[in-house]
Amino acid sequence: MKKDEVFTTSDGRKIPLNYDFYDYAKDVIGLPKGVSQDFELAASNTTGGADAMDYEKAKVLGSSKARLSNAAYAARWSPTYLFKTLLEGAGIHQSFKTMLDIGCGYALQPRMIKALGITEHCTAIDLYDRASMIDEDYLRRQHGRMRWYGLIDKLQERIIRKPFEKMSNLERAILYKINTPRRSMRTPRGYLSSREIFRTPLKQKAHLDELIIGNVYDVDRRFELITAFSSAEWFKMDELFAKVSDMLEDGGVFYLFVANYWHAGTAGRIFGHFPFLTQRLSKEDFKRYLEQYFPDQTEAWEKAYEFFDPTHPTLHDYVDCATKHGMYPISQFSPVAGSGFSHKYAVTTRGWLEMEPHAVESALADIRKTRPDIRYSDLLPLTHHVLFRKVSPDRKATKADFAKLKGPFHDFHYRPTNPVMKKLRSLAIKLNSGK
């Protein structure tokens, strides 16, 4: 039977089918074996809104695990460390009194944030309980093992400089089978942290002070810090941001870590015979495509498609929506994948640009039929990381604000009288001036 060469959209566009890409993606990702319970029960976008969710059914997604693997700990430590560096880069060093983590899962990130001394009291919320049984004493032992990952990371940096054919099987195993916290961010997200990620100590016990099982829209309290690690996708942006702003103290910080819908591979891990499958097809065309080529996976992939915020925000949309609700960006990081390959998405946007640039250009032309606002730059990042500060839109800058902005260091002059200190000052001036 002759294979189709193109898929024709309802508006007459003919998209070439790439069977080599399909075979590759199927091998890397695999076809879904059924509907994901997370997408079916825990996503307000698939159930018709937070009020329409069946919270009793969602409890089946809970877990009684007390200990996660070292790899699972490391996978959560990496984004927590990135959050820490973004805070520090934004000049935020003080400890928050209270925090709320939305969609916490096992609640390792809020525990880590508490253990780092970033917050005094941490609260986490989710629809189901995967967090309460976690062995918190064991987390400190796992964190101590980050030093071992540091040694492995140094080996990997040496090995990766060799051509693949000159590596021993042991070296290949060390490089490709051990995912250190540093590599777990570099390869998929293009972010290479400093080696301090392996040496950063926990200042106190990684303790979760409070776990809320329920609807975040029912929370009637305020927090100085609110975080959303890979959970904002499961909500409608405008509704979530309005609620976050309502819960955030004036001057408080909201951290958004969200998948980029417009990347070549989406968070739902949907693939087919051409890149940017869901982005370039209308919902009706996407369903028709699934029924034609994936009848056994249609239901699973429809749920995977629907779980994401249906407005499919860009970074610009997230920022505009946040400012609408009185939250203003103070730091932002949107990394491009560090490799063309991805275990989750098969091929990244970077990979397509390096192998077949026209495939990206063709996809962008299709996308702009319905979303003329989408730019080339919107297709590049895998994720967005943004810190927002809540500020009243009516606030006026005061003389005290400008004095605080300048800080005490601006008018500070070091004039030592001690001969040794005077000599050191002179050397420091020469070092700074390069003379």
N, C-alpha and C positions, 0 to 999 in steps of 0.2 A: 504494500500500500504506500503510495507516494505521500511524503510528509508535506504539510503546509509550509509555505515559504514566508508568508506574512500573516499577521493578525490585523483585520480591518476594523477600525473603530466605528462607532455609530455616526461620526461626522466625516467618514471617508478616509481617514488617515491610515496608511499601510505601514505597520511596524514590522521590520524583518525579524524572523525567529532565528535565534542562535542556539542550535542544538548542542554545540560543543560547550557553551556556557551552562546550559541546563544540566548536562551530564556531570560537569565539574561541580556545580552548586549542589546537586543531589548527593554527590559523593561526600562533600564537605559538611553540609548541614543536615541532609536527610529529610525525607518527607514526614510530616506530622502523622502520628498514629491515631490521633483522636483530638477532640476539642480540649484545649487547655482549660483546666478548672479555674486557674487564676483569671484568664480572660473572660470566662463565662460567669464567674461568681463574684470576682473582686474588682471589676472595672465598672465604674458608674456609667461610662460611655456605652457599654454594651447592654446595660440593664435598663437604660432609660432615665438615668439620674440617680443621685445618692438616696433619695427618698424611696425609690422603687426597688432598691436592693434588698435581697433576702439575707438578713444578717445571721439568721440561724443556720441557713445552708452554708454560708461563708465560713462557719466555724470548722467545717471539715478540712479547711486548708491549714489548720493549726498544726503544731508539732510539739512533741515532747522531748526533742533532742536536748541533751545537756551540753554536749561538746560538738563543735564543728571541726573539720579538718584544719590543719595548719594552712593549707592552700586557701580554704574558705576565709580564714582569719586574714591572711595576707591580702586577699582580693578586696576586703573591706577596709583594711588599713591604708591601702594606696589612695583611694578617694578621700579618706579622712585626712591624710597627710597633705593632699592637694588643697583641701579646704583650709587647713591650718596655714599653709603658705600664702593662700589668697588673703586670708585675714591679716597676716603679718605684712604682706605687700601693700595692703590698704591702710597700714598704720594703726591697725586695731590690735592692741596687746592686752587690754584689760579683760578681766574675767566677767562674764555675764552672770547675773544672779539666777535667771531661769531660762530654760530652753524647751522647745517642743520639736520633736522629729516626726514628720508626717509620713505614713506608710513605712513603718520601721522594720517590718520583717522580724529578723532575729534580734534587732536592736543593738547590733554591735557598734555601729557608728556613734549613736548617742552615748553609749558607754565609753567609747574611746575618747570622745570629746570631753566627757566628764573627767576621765583619767588624766587627760592632758592639762587639766586645770582651766579649760576654756569656759566652763560653766560650773556654777556651784550646785545647781539642782537640775536634773534632766528628767524630762517626761517624754514618753513616746506613745504614739497612737497607731493602731491598725485595725482592720476589720476582724482579724483572727489572731489567736495567740501562738506565736512561734518564739516568743521572747522570754517568757517567765521561767522556763526550766533551764535556761543557760547557766552553766557552772561559771560563775564570775571569778572564782579563785583560779580556775584553770586558764582564764584569759591572760592573766599576768604571766603565767608560764609560757603561753603561746607567744606573747609579745617578746619575751626574752629570746625566743628562737629566731627573731628577726636578724640577730647578729649572724646566725648560721647562714641565713639567706644572703647576708652581705658578703660572706666569703665565697659563696657560690656565684654571686653576681660578678665578683672580680674575675673568677675563672671564665665566666661567660664572655666578659669583655675581651679577654685574651683569645678565646676560641673563635669568636665571631669574626676576627680579622683574617682567619684562614679561609682559603677556598673550601667549599664543601667536600670536594673529592679528596682533600688532604687531611680531613678530620678523621680521627679514629671513631669507632662506634661508641666508645665511652664519651668522647667529646660531643658527639652528636646528641647523645642521650642527655648530657648535662645542659646543652644549649637549648634543645627543643622540647624536652620533657619536664623540665623544672621551671615553673613560672614564678620568678621572684616578684616581690611587690613593685620593683622598679620596671621590670620588663612587662609586667601586666598592664602598665599604663603606657609604656613607650610604644609597643608594637601596635596595639589597636588605636591608641589615642594620640600618638605623637608627642607625648609628654614624658620627658626624662627628668625625674627628680634628682636632687642631690643625694649623695650617699648617706646624708643625715637621716634619711628615711629608715635606715637600719639601726641607727644609734639613738634615735629620739626616745627618751625614757618616759614611762608613765609616772606621773607625780603622785597618784593615789589609786585606790581600787577602782576598777572599771565597773561601777555600780549604777544600775538603772533605778532611779528613785521612785518612778511611778510609770505604770503601764495602763493605758486606756484602751479597752477593746470596744470599738464603736465608730460612730460617724463623726468625722472631724467638724462637720457643720453644726454639731450639737455642743461643741466645746464653748464654754462661756467664761473664758479667762484670758489673761494677757501674759505675754512672754517677751523677754528681751531679745531672744534669739530663736528663730524658727528655721528649720532645715528641711529640705525635700531632696533626698538622695534617690534619684531615679524613680520618683513616684508621681511627679506632676503630670506625666503623660497620661495617667489613668483618670485625670479629671478634665473638666472644661476649664480652660485657662482663666477666663474672666471670673467665673464663679469661685475658683480656688484663690485667685489673687485678692478678690474682694474679702474673702474670709480671712486670709493671712493678714491682710492689712488691719482688719478688725481685731485680730488677736495680738497684733504686734504693738508693743509699747512705743510711744513717741521716741525717736532716736534709736529704736531697735533695728536689728539686722535680719534680713531674710536671705538664705542661701538657696539658690536654685541650681540643681544638677539634673539636666534633662537631656534625653536623646534627641538628636536632630532628625525630624521626620523626613527632611529633604535630602538626606544622604542616600547614596545608591542602594544601601541595604537598610531596611527599617527595623525598629525594635521588635516587630512581630515575627521576624525571621522568615518573611515571605519571599520566595524567589520563583522564577519562571524561565521564559525563553529570551528575555531581554532585560537590560538594566533599568532601574527606576520604574519597576513594574506598577506599583500602586500609585506612584506620584503622577504618572503620565496618562493613566486611565481614569475615566469617570467611574463612579461606584457601580453604575449599571454595566458598563463595559467590563469592569473587573470581574463582576459576578458572571457575566457571559463567558469571559475568558476561562474562569475556573471551571464552569460547567462543561466547557468544550475540551479542556486539556487535563483537568484534575477533578473529575467527578467525585472521587473518593475522599479528596481533601477539601472540597468546597466549604463544608460547614466549619471545619477547623480554621481555615484561612479567612473566612468571613469574620469570625470572632477576633482573630488576630488583627484584622484590618480595622475593625470597629473599636477596639480597646483604646486606640490613640485618640487624643483630643480631635474631634471632627473638624475643627477650624484649621488644623495643621499649621500651627504657628511657626514663623521664622524667628530668628533672634530679635529682629526689629519689632515683631509683634509682641514678644515677651516684654521687651523694654517699654514699648508704648503702653501696654496694658498695665504694667507695674506703676508707671508714672501716673496713669489715670487714677490709680488707687493710692497715690501719695507715697510710693516707694521708688526711690531714685537710685540708679546704678552707681556704685562706687568702685567696682572692680569686675572685670569680665575676661574670660578665657575660653576660646573656642578652637580647640586643637584639630588639625588635620591628621588623619591616620598616619602612623609611622611606617606603614607597609601597605602594599596593594592587596595582601592576603588577609582574610579575617575568618576565624572559626565560626563566628556568629553570622556574618553577612556574605561570606564566600569571596566577594570582590568589593573593595572599598571604592569610593569615588576616585581617590588617588590612583588606584589600580587601573581603572578604566581610562583615566587621563594618560597614563604611561603606556597602556597597551593599544588603546583605540580611542583617541580624543573625539572623533566624530560621533561615537556612541553617546557621549555626554552632551555634545552640542545638539544632536538630534533629539535627545530626551528633553533638554531644556526648551527646545522649540515646541515640543508637544505640551510640556507643562504650562508654557505661557499662553496656550490656547484658553485655559481656564484660570490661570494664576499669573497674569502679566507682571505682577510685582516681584516674582521670583528672579533672583540674580544668580549669576555663576557662583558667586561667593557663598550663596545659601546652600549649595550642593556639597560643599567641601567638608565641613566639620562633622565628626561623629557625634559629638556632644557639646552642650553649652554649659558653662559654669559662670554664674553671675551672683555677685553680692549686691543687695539692695539695702539702702538705709531709709527708714520711714521718717519723713519730714513733712510737716504741715505745709500745703501749697501756699498758704497765706503768710507764712513766716517771713519776717523782714530781718535782714542782716543788721547787727548792732555794732557799736564801737567795741564792745567786749568780744564779739565774734572775731573781728579783725585782729584784735590783740591776741586772742587765743590761736588764731590761724598762723600769725607770725611766730608765736612761741617765744620762750625765754632765751633760746639759743641765738636768736638774731642779734640781740644787743649784748651778748656775752663776749667779753674779751679776756683772754688769759694773759696776765702780766705777772709772772712769778718773780720773786725777789731772791729766792734760793739759787745760788750759782749753778748747781747741778740741773735744777728744773729749767733755768734760763737756757742752758746748753741744749737740753732735750727739746725745748721749744724751737730753738734755732734749727736744730736738725730736722724737726718735723716740718718746718716751713720750707726748708730746702728740698725735702722729699716731696712735698706737695707741689712745689713749683717746678721740679725737675731740674733744678740748677745744681 
